């Protein structure tokens, strides 16, 4: 999973000299030590490979970059350094199978490592930080969406129960247990909360809210008391169970 870093020196000096080359090698080696960074590609690796040629070892780093930026070498250096030689690219192929920390935390760790060596991170790209941002958006969407639905349901339940605060609170707590059980179960089973599994909580909240509203309406038709709630449960259970089974069968296709 690629992570791209475009870096520059804080003094805005160029990298086409011995000092810049040594600095980039130092940063490259430090990035390779990160447990999640599988492969690291950078300008010093390219220059070191070219420097293996006996003739190239007689050239300065500036001349060597000029040669590798020419058509004779497919302009390979242009993919790693800008024309003014003040910015260069680090390409990291991040390992996903061994990752346990969030991508955003790993990204911050790597940026901190680069900045500790006196470089500035000007741009960050690749699918690795993109997926980190998507994960954060899914998380915030879950919190805001579930919280908003529960608040809305609490108001609706007050209207359905005709101001019965105790019954409205009991219904809201019952509905709040739905995402708690669902998301907790996903975490316990190690199932990623992604764009497929995340909407399941909203769907279940919708089914639960519909069932509870019908249940409260059924109790109003039959009077008061505990037996009334038992009768309402017997009356509504068939529809609730059937709709739940239909939704479960639909989501089972993703298995």
Secondary structure, DSSP 8 states (H G I E B T S, - for coil): -EEEEEEEETT---SSSHHHHHHHHHHHHHHHTSTTEEEEEEHHHHHHHHTTSTTGGGS-HHHHHHHHTSGGGTTGGGGTB-TTSSEEEEEEEE-STT--S-HHHHHHHHHHHHHHTTEEEEEEESHHHHHHHHHHHHHHHHHHHHHHHHHHHHHHHHHHTTS-HHHHHHHHHHHHHHHHHHHHHHHHHT----TTTTHHHHHHHHHHHHHHHHHHHHHHHH-SSHHHHHHHHHHHHHHHHHHHHHHHHHHHTT-
